[in-house]
């Protein structure tokens, strides 16, 4: 893996840290680079929840080559030995040309392991209950799944914990990073060092400083989206990116809303993973906001009163006879072949095909959103892009107040 900043931050200002980059996947330079900022498509055990292997190839190339992997999903089955014998997750799911990035996922609470050996592990919620994972267990999963990039084990805590608990999370995360690196056969070549620190700026700076001194290829910004306000988050993100070396890639999890993505890009984040697309699809929502935000007036961005500007609920009866696609001129498989009325019917009869078609569209549309962000950065109009998006969002919310 090789990462290059292709367009450095423009300088001072609200979006002064936003940057363009290129992630090279290897293969002797034959594979085209993936431009960043980019979405890391979420998966469960290697594949998106509702998109089959053959349909993944219908997503826009090359952005859809980035897939997120949670090692915690492989705690129980198949066994690490089985996955290793198969040849790793790439071979297991038949996606040899894709780029997997692994991070632990949501740790509800990290607890010490009381086994008399003075080891420490993180507790994760799994289908069979809470499981304790220590660095050795974690690295066995990493070694068997063989992701292209992986984040070290992190003690991620919500914003409301005590200062003492917050400091403890930093100490644990740093210790686990050192333990993971000592067990890593590649010695940090594919490692993203985890940075935590909760809602305290000084703690974030301390952790970022310590992690940047380790032999890692990039950074995983953990503990965001766990209760901090959007105003707090901006200061925290900037405090961390001020310290991290500019030449290394930065990956953040859980910041999936469009507003949060724009906030992260403005702070200099390169990769984003969240379950936003999955939850939209599960709820029957479809993304509809315009992608050519710079080419339309803010007042023209509001599509209809049933939309919150970002998405529409296809369960609603107003779509029962709507023969238009989800989004006009959208090139995804769903919009080219099916109507809102058909999606409404599938949802109301509880047909699983509804989720399949919705996730295809939502993933396609959100990849297009990131492409628009990159285009705005290339034109040095990112801050205008961000302002236009936020203004349109506020206009709708203001107009919707009397009906709420």
C-alpha positions as CSV (number, residue, x, y, z in Angstrom):
1,X,0.0,0.0,0.0
2,X,1.2,3.5,-0.8
3,X,-0.6,6.8,-0.1
4,X,0.3,10.1,-1.7
5,X,-1.2,13.6,-1.0
6,X,-1.8,14.8,-4.5
7,X,-3.3,18.2,-3.6
8,X,-2.1,19.6,-0.2
9,X,-4.4,21.7,2.0
10,X,-5.2,25.1,0.5
11,X,-4.2,27.0,3.7
12,X,-6.1,28.9,6.3
13,X,-9.8,29.0,6.6
14,X,-12.7,26.8,7.5
15,X,-11.7,24.2,5.0
16,X,-8.0,24.9,5.1
17,X,-7.0,21.2,5.9
18,X,-9.1,19.6,3.2
19,X,-6.9,17.6,0.8
20,X,-6.8,15.2,-2.1
21,X,-4.9,12.0,-2.1
22,X,-4.2,8.8,-4.0
23,X,-4.2,5.3,-2.5
24,X,-2.2,2.8,-4.5
25,X,-3.3,-0.8,-4.0
26,X,-0.1,-2.4,-5.2
27,X,0.2,-5.0,-7.9
28,X,3.3,-3.4,-9.4
29,X,1.6,-0.2,-10.3
30,X,-0.9,-1.8,-12.7
31,X,-3.9,-1.0,-10.6
32,X,-5.3,2.5,-10.9
33,X,-5.1,4.5,-7.6
34,X,-8.2,5.3,-5.6
35,X,-8.6,9.0,-5.1
36,X,-9.4,10.3,-1.6
37,X,-11.4,11.5,0.3
38,X,-13.3,8.3,-0.2
39,X,-16.0,6.1,1.2
40,X,-15.0,2.7,2.6
41,X,-18.1,0.6,1.8
42,X,-19.2,-1.2,4.9
43,X,-19.5,-5.0,4.9
44,X,-20.4,-7.8,7.2
45,X,-17.9,-10.7,7.0
46,X,-16.5,-9.3,3.7
47,X,-19.6,-8.4,1.7
48,X,-22.2,-5.6,1.9
49,X,-25.3,-6.7,3.8
50,X,-27.6,-6.7,0.8
51,X,-25.3,-6.6,-2.3
52,X,-24.1,-9.9,-3.7
53,X,-20.7,-10.5,-5.2
54,X,-21.7,-10.0,-8.8
55,X,-23.6,-6.8,-8.1
56,X,-20.6,-5.2,-6.4
57,X,-19.0,-4.8,-9.9
58,X,-21.9,-2.6,-10.9
59,X,-20.9,0.1,-8.5
60,X,-18.8,3.0,-9.7
61,X,-15.1,2.1,-10.3
62,X,-12.7,2.5,-8.7
63,X,-14.2,4.0,-5.6
64,X,-16.1,0.8,-4.7
65,X,-12.9,-1.2,-4.4
66,X,-12.5,0.0,-0.8
67,X,-14.3,-2.3,1.6
68,X,-14.5,-2.1,5.4
69,X,-14.0,-5.3,7.4
70,X,-14.6,-5.7,11.2
71,X,-12.4,-8.5,12.6
72,X,-15.0,-8.8,15.4
73,X,-17.4,-10.4,12.9
74,X,-14.9,-13.3,12.6
75,X,-14.6,-14.1,16.3
76,X,-16.9,-17.2,16.2
77,X,-17.0,-18.6,12.7
78,X,-15.5,-19.5,10.4
79,X,-12.4,-20.3,12.5
80,X,-9.2,-18.3,11.9
81,X,-7.5,-21.5,10.7
82,X,-10.3,-22.1,8.1
83,X,-10.0,-18.5,6.8
84,X,-6.2,-18.7,6.7
85,X,-6.3,-22.0,4.8
86,X,-8.7,-20.5,2.3
87,X,-6.2,-17.6,1.7
88,X,-7.7,-14.8,3.6
89,X,-10.9,-12.8,3.2
90,X,-10.1,-11.8,-0.4
91,X,-10.2,-15.4,-1.5
92,X,-13.1,-16.4,0.8
93,X,-15.5,-13.8,-0.7
94,X,-14.0,-13.8,-4.2
95,X,-12.9,-10.2,-4.2
96,X,-9.2,-10.5,-5.0
97,X,-9.0,-7.0,-6.6
98,X,-10.6,-5.2,-3.8
99,X,-8.9,-3.4,-0.9
100,X,-10.0,-4.4,2.6
101,X,-9.5,-2.0,5.6
102,X,-10.1,-3.6,9.0
103,X,-11.0,-1.8,12.2
104,X,-12.4,-3.2,15.4
105,X,-15.8,-1.5,15.2
106,X,-17.9,-0.3,18.1
107,X,-16.6,-1.3,21.5
108,X,-19.4,-0.8,24.0
109,X,-17.1,-0.9,26.9
110,X,-13.5,-2.0,27.3
111,X,-12.7,-4.0,30.4
112,X,-9.6,-5.6,31.9
113,X,-9.2,-9.3,31.5
114,X,-9.0,-11.0,34.9
115,X,-7.1,-14.2,34.1
116,X,-4.1,-13.8,36.3
117,X,-1.7,-13.0,33.5
118,X,-2.1,-9.2,33.7
119,X,-3.3,-9.1,30.1
120,X,-5.9,-6.5,29.0
121,X,-8.5,-6.9,26.4
122,X,-11.4,-5.0,24.9
123,X,-15.0,-6.2,25.3
124,X,-17.2,-6.4,22.2
125,X,-20.9,-7.3,21.8
126,X,-21.3,-10.4,19.5
127,X,-24.3,-12.5,18.6
128,X,-23.4,-14.9,21.4
129,X,-22.8,-12.2,24.0
130,X,-20.0,-10.1,25.2
131,X,-16.5,-11.4,24.2
132,X,-13.2,-10.2,25.5
133,X,-10.5,-9.8,22.9
134,X,-6.9,-9.2,23.7
135,X,-4.1,-8.1,21.2
136,X,-3.0,-11.7,20.7
137,X,-6.6,-12.8,19.8
138,X,-7.0,-9.7,17.6
139,X,-3.8,-10.3,15.7
140,X,-4.7,-13.9,15.0
141,X,-7.8,-12.7,13.2
142,X,-5.8,-10.1,11.3
143,X,-3.3,-12.7,10.3
144,X,-5.9,-15.0,9.0
145,X,-8.2,-12.5,7.2
146,X,-5.2,-10.6,5.7
147,X,-6.7,-7.2,5.2
148,X,-4.7,-4.6,3.2
149,X,-4.8,-2.2,6.1
150,X,-5.8,-2.8,9.7
151,X,-6.4,-0.5,12.7
152,X,-4.9,-1.5,16.0
153,X,-7.1,-2.5,18.9
154,X,-8.6,0.6,20.5
155,X,-10.3,1.4,23.8
156,X,-13.0,3.7,22.5
157,X,-15.2,5.3,25.1
158,X,-18.3,7.5,24.9
159,X,-18.0,11.3,25.5
160,X,-19.7,11.1,29.0
161,X,-17.1,9.0,30.8
162,X,-15.0,10.4,33.6
163,X,-11.6,12.0,33.0
164,X,-10.0,9.2,34.8
165,X,-11.6,6.6,32.5
166,X,-10.7,8.7,29.5
167,X,-7.0,8.8,30.5
168,X,-7.1,5.0,31.1
169,X,-8.5,4.5,27.5
170,X,-5.4,6.3,26.1
171,X,-3.0,4.2,28.1
172,X,-4.7,1.0,27.1
173,X,-4.9,2.0,23.4
174,X,-1.2,2.9,23.3
175,X,-0.3,-0.4,25.1
176,X,-2.4,-2.4,22.7
177,X,-0.8,-0.6,19.7
178,X,2.6,-1.6,21.0
179,X,1.4,-5.2,21.6
180,X,-0.2,-5.4,18.1
181,X,3.0,-4.1,16.5
182,X,5.2,-6.6,18.4
183,X,2.9,-9.4,17.1
184,X,2.8,-8.1,13.5
185,X,4.9,-10.0,11.1
186,X,5.0,-7.0,8.7
187,X,6.1,-4.6,11.5
188,X,3.6,-1.8,10.9
189,X,3.7,-1.8,7.1
190,X,-0.1,-2.1,7.0
191,X,-1.0,-0.7,10.4
192,X,-3.2,2.2,11.2
193,X,-2.4,3.4,14.7
194,X,-5.5,4.1,16.8
195,X,-5.9,7.6,18.2
196,X,-8.4,8.1,21.0
197,X,-8.9,10.7,23.8
198,X,-12.7,11.3,24.1
199,X,-14.0,14.8,24.2
200,X,-10.8,16.3,25.8
201,X,-8.6,18.2,23.3
202,X,-5.5,17.8,25.4
203,X,-6.0,14.0,25.7
204,X,-6.5,13.8,21.9
205,X,-3.3,15.7,21.3
206,X,-1.4,13.5,23.7
207,X,-2.6,10.3,22.1
208,X,-1.9,11.6,18.6
209,X,1.6,12.7,19.5
210,X,2.4,9.3,21.0
211,X,0.9,7.3,18.1
212,X,2.7,9.4,15.5
213,X,6.0,8.3,17.0
214,X,5.2,4.6,16.3
215,X,6.1,2.8,13.1
216,X,2.6,2.9,11.5
217,X,1.4,3.5,7.9
218,X,-1.5,5.7,8.9
219,X,-4.0,6.6,11.6
220,X,-7.4,5.4,12.8
221,X,-9.3,8.2,14.6
222,X,-11.4,6.3,17.1
223,X,-14.0,7.3,19.6
224,X,-15.9,9.7,17.4
225,X,-19.7,9.6,17.0
226,X,-20.0,8.4,20.6
227,X,-21.8,11.4,22.1
228,X,-19.8,14.5,21.4
229,X,-21.6,17.5,19.8
230,X,-20.8,18.5,16.3
231,X,-19.2,21.7,17.6
232,X,-16.9,19.7,19.9
233,X,-16.1,17.3,17.1
234,X,-14.7,19.9,14.8
235,X,-12.2,21.1,17.4
236,X,-11.2,17.6,18.3
237,X,-10.7,16.5,14.7
238,X,-8.6,19.6,14.0
239,X,-6.5,19.1,17.2
240,X,-5.6,15.6,16.1
241,X,-4.8,16.4,12.4
242,X,-2.7,19.3,13.5
243,X,-0.3,16.8,15.0
244,X,-0.4,13.8,12.6
245,X,2.1,13.8,9.8
246,X,0.6,15.0,6.6
247,X,2.1,12.2,4.4
248,X,0.2,9.4,6.1
249,X,-3.4,8.4,5.5
250,X,-6.2,9.2,8.0
251,X,-9.2,7.0,8.6
252,X,-12.3,7.7,10.7
253,X,-15.2,5.5,11.6
254,X,-18.9,6.3,12.4
255,X,-18.9,9.8,10.8
256,X,-21.4,8.8,8.0
257,X,-24.0,11.6,7.8
258,X,-23.3,14.0,4.8
259,X,-22.7,16.9,7.2
260,X,-20.3,14.8,9.3
261,X,-18.4,13.7,6.2
262,X,-18.0,17.3,5.1
263,X,-16.8,18.2,8.6
264,X,-14.2,15.4,8.4
265,X,-13.0,16.4,5.0
266,X,-12.5,20.0,6.1
267,X,-10.4,18.6,9.0
268,X,-8.1,16.6,6.6
269,X,-9.6,13.1,6.9
270,X,-9.0,10.8,3.9
271,X,-11.2,7.7,4.5
272,X,-14.7,7.3,6.0
273,X,-16.6,4.3,7.2
274,X,-20.0,4.1,8.8
275,X,-23.2,2.1,8.9
276,X,-25.2,5.0,7.5
277,X,-26.0,3.3,4.2
278,X,-27.0,0.1,5.9
279,X,-29.4,1.8,8.3
280,X,-30.9,3.9,5.5
281,X,-31.6,0.8,3.5
282,X,-32.9,-1.1,6.5
283,X,-35.4,1.7,7.2
284,X,-36.6,1.9,3.6
285,X,-35.0,5.2,2.9
286,X,-33.4,6.3,-0.4
287,X,-30.8,9.0,-0.9
288,X,-32.0,11.7,-3.3
289,X,-30.0,14.9,-2.7
290,X,-28.4,16.4,-5.9
291,X,-24.8,15.6,-6.5
292,X,-24.2,18.7,-8.7
293,X,-24.5,21.0,-5.7
294,X,-22.3,23.7,-7.2
295,X,-24.4,23.7,-10.3
296,X,-27.8,24.4,-8.7
297,X,-29.2,27.3,-6.6
298,X,-29.8,26.4,-3.0
299,X,-33.6,26.8,-3.2
300,X,-33.7,24.4,-6.2
301,X,-32.2,21.6,-4.1
302,X,-35.4,20.9,-2.2
303,X,-37.1,18.2,-4.0
304,X,-40.5,17.7,-2.3
305,X,-42.1,18.1,1.1
306,X,-41.8,14.5,2.0
307,X,-38.0,14.7,1.8
308,X,-35.6,16.0,4.4
309,X,-33.5,17.1,1.4
310,X,-31.2,14.2,1.9
311,X,-33.5,11.1,1.7
312,X,-37.1,10.0,1.0
313,X,-39.0,7.2,2.8
314,X,-40.2,4.8,0.1
315,X,-42.7,3.2,2.6
316,X,-44.8,6.3,2.2
317,X,-48.1,5.9,0.3
318,X,-47.3,8.9,-2.0
319,X,-44.9,6.7,-3.9
320,X,-47.5,3.9,-4.5
321,X,-48.1,5.2,-8.1
322,X,-44.9,7.0,-8.7
323,X,-43.4,5.6,-11.9
324,X,-40.3,7.7,-11.8
325,X,-36.9,6.3,-10.7
326,X,-35.6,7.1,-7.3
327,X,-33.3,9.9,-8.8
328,X,-33.6,11.2,-12.3
329,X,-30.6,10.5,-14.5
330,X,-29.1,8.2,-11.8
331,X,-27.0,5.5,-13.6
332,X,-27.3,2.8,-10.8
333,X,-28.9,-0.6,-11.6
334,X,-32.0,0.2,-9.5
335,X,-32.8,3.5,-11.1
336,X,-32.2,2.2,-14.6
337,X,-34.6,-0.7,-14.2
338,X,-37.1,0.0,-11.4
339,X,-39.5,2.7,-10.2
340,X,-40.4,4.2,-6.8
341,X,-43.7,2.5,-7.0
342,X,-42.1,-0.9,-7.4
343,X,-39.8,-0.2,-4.4
344,X,-42.8,0.9,-2.4
345,X,-44.6,-2.3,-3.2
346,X,-41.6,-4.5,-2.3
347,X,-41.2,-2.7,1.0
348,X,-44.8,-3.0,1.9
349,X,-44.9,-6.7,1.2
350,X,-41.7,-7.2,3.1
351,X,-39.8,-8.6,0.1
352,X,-36.0,-8.8,0.6
353,X,-35.4,-7.6,-2.9
354,X,-36.4,-4.1,-1.7
355,X,-33.3,-3.9,0.5
356,X,-31.1,-5.3,-2.3
357,X,-32.2,-2.6,-4.7
358,X,-32.1,0.1,-2.1
359,X,-28.6,-0.6,-1.0
360,X,-27.4,-0.7,-4.6
361,X,-28.8,2.8,-5.1
362,X,-27.8,4.2,-1.7
363,X,-24.2,2.9,-2.1
364,X,-24.0,4.2,-5.7
365,X,-25.4,7.6,-4.7
366,X,-23.1,8.0,-1.7
367,X,-20.0,7.1,-3.8
368,X,-21.2,9.9,-6.2
369,X,-21.3,12.2,-3.2
370,X,-17.7,11.6,-2.5
371,X,-16.8,12.0,-6.1
372,X,-18.5,15.4,-6.0
373,X,-16.4,16.3,-2.9
374,X,-13.2,15.4,-4.8
375,X,-14.3,17.4,-7.8
376,X,-14.9,20.4,-5.6
377,X,-11.5,20.0,-4.0
378,X,-9.9,19.8,-7.5
379,X,-11.6,23.1,-8.4
380,X,-10.7,24.6,-5.1
381,X,-14.4,25.1,-4.3
382,X,-14.8,22.8,-1.4
383,X,-15.9,25.4,1.1
384,X,-18.5,26.7,-1.4
385,X,-19.7,23.1,-1.9
386,X,-20.0,22.6,1.8
387,X,-21.8,25.9,2.4
388,X,-24.3,25.2,-0.4
389,X,-25.0,21.8,1.0
390,X,-25.5,23.1,4.6
391,X,-27.6,26.1,3.5
392,X,-29.9,23.8,1.5
393,X,-30.3,21.6,4.6
394,X,-31.1,24.5,6.8
395,X,-33.6,26.0,4.3
396,X,-35.5,22.8,4.4
397,X,-35.4,22.4,8.2
398,X,-36.6,26.0,8.5
399,X,-39.5,25.5,6.1
400,X,-40.5,22.2,7.8
401,X,-40.9,23.7,11.3
402,X,-44.6,24.5,11.0
403,X,-45.3,20.9,10.0
404,X,-43.2,19.2,12.7
